[in-house]
């Protein structure tokens, strides 16, 4: 399938959010509380590129919970339509965007031009957020330790809370997406 066909298959963001069961409240919290900086020259530059976006996502994904509201705010400012595709239902597309060639990490945002060609890709995390995750993972006990699962669950809860509540994370994601969009 072409990217245009994948785009046409996607859910409107409102449909996707309405169907969410796991991270809906936190995604909406970020959306309601994140304000774009006054970045009019950037917004105008992206508007002129006539892009659309496909986001590969899943409701349970904390990174998607953090990143999707930022993408939606940008998309509104630049008149960029967005469609959401569930990773598990769209593995054929997902497998074209593996992280490190092996991982089905999400979210992946595929920016397409007016002809449906890939213009750029972002995800699954801003590099500064990835460094934060790598540091947190390094503190975990070995996988065969008795308390590994519990410590991993604690880490995930802590990260999700920081994604929701630490507005610096929101700004990091915004700047990372901005960098990708400027390079298109």
MODELLER restraints for C-alpha pairs under 7 A, 6 or more apart:
rsr = mdl.restraints
at = mdl.atoms
rsr.add(forms.Gaussian(group=physical.xy_distance, feature=features.Distance(at['CA:3:A'], at['CA:116:A']), mean=5.67, stdev=0.5))
rsr.add(forms.Gaussian(group=physical.xy_distance, feature=features.Distance(at['CA:3:A'], at['CA:117:A']), mean=6.82, stdev=0.5))
rsr.add(forms.Gaussian(group=physical.xy_distance, feature=features.Distance(at['CA:4:A'], at['CA:116:A']), mean=4.96, stdev=0.5))
rsr.add(forms.Gaussian(group=physical.xy_distance, feature=features.Distance(at['CA:7:A'], at['CA:54:A']), mean=6.04, stdev=0.5))
rsr.add(forms.Gaussian(group=physical.xy_distance, feature=features.Distance(at['CA:7:A'], at['CA:83:A']), mean=6.14, stdev=0.5))
rsr.add(forms.Gaussian(group=physical.xy_distance, feature=features.Distance(at['CA:10:A'], at['CA:83:A']), mean=4.83, stdev=0.5))
rsr.add(forms.Gaussian(group=physical.xy_distance, feature=features.Distance(at['CA:10:A'], at['CA:84:A']), mean=5.06, stdev=0.5))
rsr.add(forms.Gaussian(group=physical.xy_distance, feature=features.Distance(at['CA:10:A'], at['CA:85:A']), mean=5.08, stdev=0.5))
rsr.add(forms.Gaussian(group=physical.xy_distance, feature=features.Distance(at['CA:11:A'], at['CA:83:A']), mean=5.20, stdev=0.5))
rsr.add(forms.Gaussian(group=physical.xy_distance, feature=features.Distance(at['CA:11:A'], at['CA:84:A']), mean=4.97, stdev=0.5))
rsr.add(forms.Gaussian(group=physical.xy_distance, feature=features.Distance(at['CA:11:A'], at['CA:85:A']), mean=6.44, stdev=0.5))
rsr.add(forms.Gaussian(group=physical.xy_distance, feature=features.Distance(at['CA:12:A'], at['CA:82:A']), mean=6.78, stdev=0.5))
rsr.add(forms.Gaussian(group=physical.xy_distance, feature=features.Distance(at['CA:12:A'], at['CA:83:A']), mean=5.09, stdev=0.5))
rsr.add(forms.Gaussian(group=physical.xy_distance, feature=features.Distance(at['CA:12:A'], at['CA:84:A']), mean=6.41, stdev=0.5))
rsr.add(forms.Gaussian(group=physical.xy_distance, feature=features.Distance(at['CA:13:A'], at['CA:82:A']), mean=6.80, stdev=0.5))
rsr.add(forms.Gaussian(group=physical.xy_distance, feature=features.Distance(at['CA:13:A'], at['CA:83:A']), mean=6.20, stdev=0.5))
rsr.add(forms.Gaussian(group=physical.xy_distance, feature=features.Distance(at['CA:13:A'], at['CA:84:A']), mean=6.29, stdev=0.5))
rsr.add(forms.Gaussian(group=physical.xy_distance, feature=features.Distance(at['CA:16:A'], at['CA:84:A']), mean=6.74, stdev=0.5))
rsr.add(forms.Gaussian(group=physical.xy_distance, feature=features.Distance(at['CA:17:A'], at['CA:24:A']), mean=6.42, stdev=0.5))
rsr.add(forms.Gaussian(group=physical.xy_distance, feature=features.Distance(at['CA:20:A'], at['CA:59:A']), mean=5.69, stdev=0.5))
rsr.add(forms.Gaussian(group=physical.xy_distance, feature=features.Distance(at['CA:21:A'], at['CA:59:A']), mean=6.83, stdev=0.5))
rsr.add(forms.Gaussian(group=physical.xy_distance, feature=features.Distance(at['CA:22:A'], at['CA:59:A']), mean=5.87, stdev=0.5))
rsr.add(forms.Gaussian(group=physical.xy_distance, feature=features.Distance(at['CA:22:A'], at['CA:60:A']), mean=5.54, stdev=0.5))
rsr.add(forms.Gaussian(group=physical.xy_distance, feature=features.Distance(at['CA:23:A'], at['CA:59:A']), mean=6.01, stdev=0.5))
rsr.add(forms.Gaussian(group=physical.xy_distance, feature=features.Distance(at['CA:23:A'], at['CA:60:A']), mean=6.25, stdev=0.5))
rsr.add(forms.Gaussian(group=physical.xy_distance, feature=features.Distance(at['CA:23:A'], at['CA:65:A']), mean=6.25, stdev=0.5))
rsr.add(forms.Gaussian(group=physical.xy_distance, feature=features.Distance(at['CA:26:A'], at['CA:65:A']), mean=6.82, stdev=0.5))
rsr.add(forms.Gaussian(group=physical.xy_distance, feature=features.Distance(at['CA:26:A'], at['CA:164:A']), mean=6.13, stdev=0.5))
rsr.add(forms.Gaussian(group=physical.xy_distance, feature=features.Distance(at['CA:27:A'], at['CA:65:A']), mean=4.85, stdev=0.5))
rsr.add(forms.Gaussian(group=physical.xy_distance, feature=features.Distance(at['CA:27:A'], at['CA:66:A']), mean=6.53, stdev=0.5))
rsr.add(forms.Gaussian(group=physical.xy_distance, feature=features.Distance(at['CA:27:A'], at['CA:69:A']), mean=6.33, stdev=0.5))
rsr.add(forms.Gaussian(group=physical.xy_distance, feature=features.Distance(at['CA:30:A'], at['CA:69:A']), mean=6.33, stdev=0.5))
rsr.add(forms.Gaussian(group=physical.xy_distance, feature=features.Distance(at['CA:30:A'], at['CA:164:A']), mean=6.28, stdev=0.5))
rsr.add(forms.Gaussian(group=physical.xy_distance, feature=features.Distance(at['CA:31:A'], at['CA:69:A']), mean=4.73, stdev=0.5))
rsr.add(forms.Gaussian(group=physical.xy_distance, feature=features.Distance(at['CA:31:A'], at['CA:70:A']), mean=6.90, stdev=0.5))
rsr.add(forms.Gaussian(group=physical.xy_distance, feature=features.Distance(at['CA:43:A'], at['CA:77:A']), mean=6.40, stdev=0.5))
rsr.add(forms.Gaussian(group=physical.xy_distance, feature=features.Distance(at['CA:43:A'], at['CA:78:A']), mean=5.43, stdev=0.5))
rsr.add(forms.Gaussian(group=physical.xy_distance, feature=features.Distance(at['CA:44:A'], at['CA:78:A']), mean=6.87, stdev=0.5))
rsr.add(forms.Gaussian(group=physical.xy_distance, feature=features.Distance(at['CA:46:A'], at['CA:78:A']), mean=6.18, stdev=0.5))
rsr.add(forms.Gaussian(group=physical.xy_distance, feature=features.Distance(at['CA:46:A'], at['CA:181:A']), mean=6.88, stdev=0.5))
rsr.add(forms.Gaussian(group=physical.xy_distance, feature=features.Distance(at['CA:47:A'], at['CA:78:A']), mean=4.71, stdev=0.5))
rsr.add(forms.Gaussian(group=physical.xy_distance, feature=features.Distance(at['CA:47:A'], at['CA:79:A']), mean=6.39, stdev=0.5))
rsr.add(forms.Gaussian(group=physical.xy_distance, feature=features.Distance(at['CA:50:A'], at['CA:80:A']), mean=6.97, stdev=0.5))
rsr.add(forms.Gaussian(group=physical.xy_distance, feature=features.Distance(at['CA:50:A'], at['CA:113:A']), mean=6.32, stdev=0.5))
rsr.add(forms.Gaussian(group=physical.xy_distance, feature=features.Distance(at['CA:50:A'], at['CA:114:A']), mean=6.18, stdev=0.5))
rsr.add(forms.Gaussian(group=physical.xy_distance, feature=features.Distance(at['CA:51:A'], at['CA:80:A']), mean=5.72, stdev=0.5))
rsr.add(forms.Gaussian(group=physical.xy_distance, feature=features.Distance(at['CA:51:A'], at['CA:111:A']), mean=6.31, stdev=0.5))
rsr.add(forms.Gaussian(group=physical.xy_distance, feature=features.Distance(at['CA:51:A'], at['CA:112:A']), mean=5.56, stdev=0.5))
rsr.add(forms.Gaussian(group=physical.xy_distance, feature=features.Distance(at['CA:51:A'], at['CA:113:A']), mean=4.82, stdev=0.5))
rsr.add(forms.Gaussian(group=physical.xy_distance, feature=features.Distance(at['CA:51:A'], at['CA:114:A']), mean=6.37, stdev=0.5))
rsr.add(forms.Gaussian(group=physical.xy_distance, feature=features.Distance(at['CA:52:A'], at['CA:80:A']), mean=5.15, stdev=0.5))
rsr.add(forms.Gaussian(group=physical.xy_distance, feature=features.Distance(at['CA:52:A'], at['CA:81:A']), mean=4.99, stdev=0.5))
rsr.add(forms.Gaussian(group=physical.xy_distance, feature=features.Distance(at['CA:52:A'], at['CA:82:A']), mean=5.94, stdev=0.5))
rsr.add(forms.Gaussian(group=physical.xy_distance, feature=features.Distance(at['CA:52:A'], at['CA:111:A']), mean=5.74, stdev=0.5))
rsr.add(forms.Gaussian(group=physical.xy_distance, feature=features.Distance(at['CA:52:A'], at['CA:112:A']), mean=5.29, stdev=0.5))
rsr.add(forms.Gaussian(group=physical.xy_distance, feature=features.Distance(at['CA:52:A'], at['CA:113:A']), mean=6.45, stdev=0.5))
rsr.add(forms.Gaussian(group=physical.xy_distance, feature=features.Distance(at['CA:53:A'], at['CA:81:A']), mean=6.31, stdev=0.5))
rsr.add(forms.Gaussian(group=physical.xy_distance, feature=features.Distance(at['CA:53:A'], at['CA:82:A']), mean=4.67, stdev=0.5))
rsr.add(forms.Gaussian(group=physical.xy_distance, feature=features.Distance(at['CA:53:A'], at['CA:83:A']), mean=6.35, stdev=0.5))
rsr.add(forms.Gaussian(group=physical.xy_distance, feature=features.Distance(at['CA:53:A'], at['CA:109:A']), mean=6.44, stdev=0.5))
rsr.add(forms.Gaussian(group=physical.xy_distance, feature=features.Distance(at['CA:53:A'], at['CA:110:A']), mean=5.55, stdev=0.5))
rsr.add(forms.Gaussian(group=physical.xy_distance, feature=features.Distance(at['CA:53:A'], at['CA:111:A']), mean=4.52, stdev=0.5))
rsr.add(forms.Gaussian(group=physical.xy_distance, feature=features.Distance(at['CA:53:A'], at['CA:112:A']), mean=6.09, stdev=0.5))
rsr.add(forms.Gaussian(group=physical.xy_distance, feature=features.Distance(at['CA:54:A'], at['CA:82:A']), mean=5.81, stdev=0.5))
rsr.add(forms.Gaussian(group=physical.xy_distance, feature=features.Distance(at['CA:54:A'], at['CA:83:A']), mean=4.97, stdev=0.5))
rsr.add(forms.Gaussian(group=physical.xy_distance, feature=features.Distance(at['CA:54:A'], at['CA:84:A']), mean=5.80, stdev=0.5))
rsr.add(forms.Gaussian(group=physical.xy_distance, feature=features.Distance(at['CA:54:A'], at['CA:109:A']), mean=5.59, stdev=0.5))
rsr.add(forms.Gaussian(group=physical.xy_distance, feature=features.Distance(at['CA:54:A'], at['CA:110:A']), mean=5.10, stdev=0.5))
rsr.add(forms.Gaussian(group=physical.xy_distance, feature=features.Distance(at['CA:54:A'], at['CA:111:A']), mean=6.54, stdev=0.5))
rsr.add(forms.Gaussian(group=physical.xy_distance, feature=features.Distance(at['CA:55:A'], at['CA:83:A']), mean=6.32, stdev=0.5))
rsr.add(forms.Gaussian(group=physical.xy_distance, feature=features.Distance(at['CA:55:A'], at['CA:84:A']), mean=4.85, stdev=0.5))
rsr.add(forms.Gaussian(group=physical.xy_distance, feature=features.Distance(at['CA:55:A'], at['CA:85:A']), mean=6.11, stdev=0.5))
rsr.add(forms.Gaussian(group=physical.xy_distance, feature=features.Distance(at['CA:55:A'], at['CA:107:A']), mean=6.41, stdev=0.5))
rsr.add(forms.Gaussian(group=physical.xy_distance, feature=features.Distance(at['CA:55:A'], at['CA:108:A']), mean=5.61, stdev=0.5))
rsr.add(forms.Gaussian(group=physical.xy_distance, feature=features.Distance(at['CA:55:A'], at['CA:109:A']), mean=4.39, stdev=0.5))
rsr.add(forms.Gaussian(group=physical.xy_distance, feature=features.Distance(at['CA:55:A'], at['CA:110:A']), mean=6.38, stdev=0.5))
rsr.add(forms.Gaussian(group=physical.xy_distance, feature=features.Distance(at['CA:56:A'], at['CA:84:A']), mean=6.06, stdev=0.5))
rsr.add(forms.Gaussian(group=physical.xy_distance, feature=features.Distance(at['CA:56:A'], at['CA:85:A']), mean=4.93, stdev=0.5))
rsr.add(forms.Gaussian(group=physical.xy_distance, feature=features.Distance(at['CA:56:A'], at['CA:86:A']), mean=5.76, stdev=0.5))
rsr.add(forms.Gaussian(group=physical.xy_distance, feature=features.Distance(at['CA:56:A'], at['CA:87:A']), mean=5.43, stdev=0.5))
rsr.add(forms.Gaussian(group=physical.xy_distance, feature=features.Distance(at['CA:56:A'], at['CA:106:A']), mean=6.38, stdev=0.5))
rsr.add(forms.Gaussian(group=physical.xy_distance, feature=features.Distance(at['CA:56:A'], at['CA:107:A']), mean=5.33, stdev=0.5))
rsr.add(forms.Gaussian(group=physical.xy_distance, feature=features.Distance(at['CA:56:A'], at['CA:108:A']), mean=5.14, stdev=0.5))
rsr.add(forms.Gaussian(group=physical.xy_distance, feature=features.Distance(at['CA:56:A'], at['CA:109:A']), mean=6.41, stdev=0.5))
rsr.add(forms.Gaussian(group=physical.xy_distance, feature=features.Distance(at['CA:57:A'], at['CA:64:A']), mean=6.15, stdev=0.5))
rsr.add(forms.Gaussian(group=physical.xy_distance, feature=features.Distance(at['CA:57:A'], at['CA:84:A']), mean=6.79, stdev=0.5))
rsr.add(forms.Gaussian(group=physical.xy_distance, feature=features.Distance(at['CA:57:A'], at['CA:85:A']), mean=6.20, stdev=0.5))
rsr.add(forms.Gaussian(group=physical.xy_distance, feature=features.Distance(at['CA:57:A'], at['CA:86:A']), mean=5.16, stdev=0.5))
rsr.add(forms.Gaussian(group=physical.xy_distance, feature=features.Distance(at['CA:57:A'], at['CA:87:A']), mean=5.51, stdev=0.5))
rsr.add(forms.Gaussian(group=physical.xy_distance, feature=features.Distance(at['CA:57:A'], at['CA:106:A']), mean=5.69, stdev=0.5))
rsr.add(forms.Gaussian(group=physical.xy_distance, feature=features.Distance(at['CA:57:A'], at['CA:107:A']), mean=4.88, stdev=0.5))
rsr.add(forms.Gaussian(group=physical.xy_distance, feature=features.Distance(at['CA:58:A'], at['CA:86:A']), mean=5.46, stdev=0.5))
rsr.add(forms.Gaussian(group=physical.xy_distance, feature=features.Distance(at['CA:58:A'], at['CA:87:A']), mean=6.22, stdev=0.5))
rsr.add(forms.Gaussian(group=physical.xy_distance, feature=features.Distance(at['CA:62:A'], at['CA:160:A']), mean=5.88, stdev=0.5))
rsr.add(forms.Gaussian(group=physical.xy_distance, feature=features.Distance(at['CA:63:A'], at['CA:107:A']), mean=6.67, stdev=0.5))
rsr.add(forms.Gaussian(group=physical.xy_distance, feature=features.Distance(at['CA:64:A'], at['CA:106:A']), mean=6.71, stdev=0.5))
rsr.add(forms.Gaussian(group=physical.xy_distance, feature=features.Distance(at['CA:64:A'], at['CA:107:A']), mean=5.22, stdev=0.5))
rsr.add(forms.Gaussian(group=physical.xy_distance, feature=features.Distance(at['CA:66:A'], at['CA:163:A']), mean=5.87, stdev=0.5))
rsr.add(forms.Gaussian(group=physical.xy_distance, feature=features.Distance(at['CA:66:A'], at['CA:164:A']), mean=6.84, stdev=0.5))
rsr.add(forms.Gaussian(group=physical.xy_distance, feature=features.Distance(at['CA:67:A'], at['CA:173:A']), mean=6.67, stdev=0.5))
rsr.add(forms.Gaussian(group=physical.xy_distance, feature=features.Distance(at['CA:70:A'], at['CA:174:A']), mean=6.27, stdev=0.5))
rsr.add(forms.Gaussian(group=physical.xy_distance, feature=features.Distance(at['CA:75:A'], at['CA:81:A']), mean=6.54, stdev=0.5))
rsr.add(forms.Gaussian(group=physical.xy_distance, feature=features.Distance(at['CA:87:A'], at['CA:94:A']), mean=6.27, stdev=0.5))
rsr.add(forms.Gaussian(group=physical.xy_distance, feature=features.Distance(at['CA:94:A'], at['CA:104:A']), mean=6.60, stdev=0.5))
rsr.add(forms.Gaussian(group=physical.xy_distance, feature=features.Distance(at['CA:95:A'], at['CA:104:A']), mean=6.93, stdev=0.5))
rsr.add(forms.Gaussian(group=physical.xy_distance, feature=features.Distance(at['CA:98:A'], at['CA:104:A']), mean=5.21, stdev=0.5))
rsr.add(forms.Gaussian(group=physical.xy_distance, feature=features.Distance(at['CA:98:A'], at['CA:105:A']), mean=6.80, stdev=0.5))
rsr.add(forms.Gaussian(group=physical.xy_distance, feature=features.Distance(at['CA:99:A'], at['CA:105:A']), mean=5.99, stdev=0.5))
rsr.add(forms.Gaussian(group=physical.xy_distance, feature=features.Distance(at['CA:105:A'], at['CA:124:A']), mean=6.04, stdev=0.5))
rsr.add(forms.Gaussian(group=physical.xy_distance, feature=features.Distance(at['CA:106:A'], at['CA:123:A']), mean=6.90, stdev=0.5))
rsr.add(forms.Gaussian(group=physical.xy_distance, feature=features.Distance(at['CA:106:A'], at['CA:124:A']), mean=4.96, stdev=0.5))
rsr.add(forms.Gaussian(group=physical.xy_distance, feature=features.Distance(at['CA:107:A'], at['CA:123:A']), mean=5.85, stdev=0.5))
rsr.add(forms.Gaussian(group=physical.xy_distance, feature=features.Distance(at['CA:107:A'], at['CA:124:A']), mean=4.81, stdev=0.5))
rsr.add(forms.Gaussian(group=physical.xy_distance, feature=features.Distance(at['CA:108:A'], at['CA:122:A']), mean=5.90, stdev=0.5))
rsr.add(forms.Gaussian(group=physical.xy_distance, feature=features.Distance(at['CA:108:A'], at['CA:123:A']), mean=4.65, stdev=0.5))
rsr.add(forms.Gaussian(group=physical.xy_distance, feature=features.Distance(at['CA:108:A'], at['CA:124:A']), mean=5.28, stdev=0.5))
rsr.add(forms.Gaussian(group=physical.xy_distance, feature=features.Distance(at['CA:109:A'], at['CA:121:A']), mean=5.59, stdev=0.5))
rsr.add(forms.Gaussian(group=physical.xy_distance, feature=features.Distance(at['CA:109:A'], at['CA:122:A']), mean=5.05, stdev=0.5))
rsr.add(forms.Gaussian(group=physical.xy_distance, feature=features.Distance(at['CA:109:A'], at['CA:123:A']), mean=6.16, stdev=0.5))
rsr.add(forms.Gaussian(group=physical.xy_distance, feature=features.Distance(at['CA:110:A'], at['CA:118:A']), mean=6.75, stdev=0.5))
rsr.add(forms.Gaussian(group=physical.xy_distance, feature=features.Distance(at['CA:110:A'], at['CA:120:A']), mean=6.13, stdev=0.5))
rsr.add(forms.Gaussian(group=physical.xy_distance, feature=features.Distance(at['CA:110:A'], at['CA:121:A']), mean=4.62, stdev=0.5))
rsr.add(forms.Gaussian(group=physical.xy_distance, feature=features.Distance(at['CA:110:A'], at['CA:122:A']), mean=6.63, stdev=0.5))
rsr.add(forms.Gaussian(group=physical.xy_distance, feature=features.Distance(at['CA:111:A'], at['CA:118:A']), mean=5.94, stdev=0.5))
rsr.add(forms.Gaussian(group=physical.xy_distance, feature=features.Distance(at['CA:111:A'], at['CA:119:A']), mean=5.44, stdev=0.5))
rsr.add(forms.Gaussian(group=physical.xy_distance, feature=features.Distance(at['CA:111:A'], at['CA:120:A']), mean=5.07, stdev=0.5))
rsr.add(forms.Gaussian(group=physical.xy_distance, feature=features.Distance(at['CA:111:A'], at['CA:121:A']), mean=5.89, stdev=0.5))
rsr.add(forms.Gaussian(group=physical.xy_distance, feature=features.Distance(at['CA:112:A'], at['CA:118:A']), mean=4.48, stdev=0.5))
rsr.add(forms.Gaussian(group=physical.xy_distance, feature=features.Distance(at['CA:112:A'], at['CA:119:A']), mean=5.03, stdev=0.5))
rsr.add(forms.Gaussian(group=physical.xy_distance, feature=features.Distance(at['CA:113:A'], at['CA:119:A']), mean=5.91, stdev=0.5))
rsr.add(forms.Gaussian(group=physical.xy_distance, feature=features.Distance(at['CA:119:A'], at['CA:184:A']), mean=6.02, stdev=0.5))
rsr.add(forms.Gaussian(group=physical.xy_distance, feature=features.Distance(at['CA:120:A'], at['CA:184:A']), mean=6.09, stdev=0.5))
rsr.add(forms.Gaussian(group=physical.xy_distance, feature=features.Distance(at['CA:122:A'], at['CA:177:A']), mean=6.82, stdev=0.5))
rsr.add(forms.Gaussian(group=physical.xy_distance, feature=features.Distance(at['CA:122:A'], at['CA:180:A']), mean=6.70, stdev=0.5))
rsr.add(forms.Gaussian(group=physical.xy_distance, feature=features.Distance(at['CA:126:A'], at['CA:172:A']), mean=6.89, stdev=0.5))
rsr.add(forms.Gaussian(group=physical.xy_distance, feature=features.Distance(at['CA:126:A'], at['CA:173:A']), mean=5.63, stdev=0.5))
rsr.add(forms.Gaussian(group=physical.xy_distance, feature=features.Distance(at['CA:126:A'], at['CA:176:A']), mean=5.59, stdev=0.5))
rsr.add(forms.Gaussian(group=physical.xy_distance, feature=features.Distance(at['CA:140:A'], at['CA:148:A']), mean=6.84, stdev=0.5))
rsr.add(forms.Gaussian(group=physical.xy_distance, feature=features.Distance(at['CA:140:A'], at['CA:151:A']), mean=6.54, stdev=0.5))
rsr.add(forms.Gaussian(group=physical.xy_distance, feature=features.Distance(at['CA:140:A'], at['CA:152:A']), mean=6.81, stdev=0.5))
rsr.add(forms.Gaussian(group=physical.xy_distance, feature=features.Distance(at['CA:141:A'], at['CA:148:A']), mean=5.65, stdev=0.5))
rsr.add(forms.Gaussian(group=physical.xy_distance, feature=features.Distance(at['CA:142:A'], at['CA:148:A']), mean=6.57, stdev=0.5))
rsr.add(forms.Gaussian(group=physical.xy_distance, feature=features.Distance(at['CA:163:A'], at['CA:169:A']), mean=6.26, stdev=0.5))
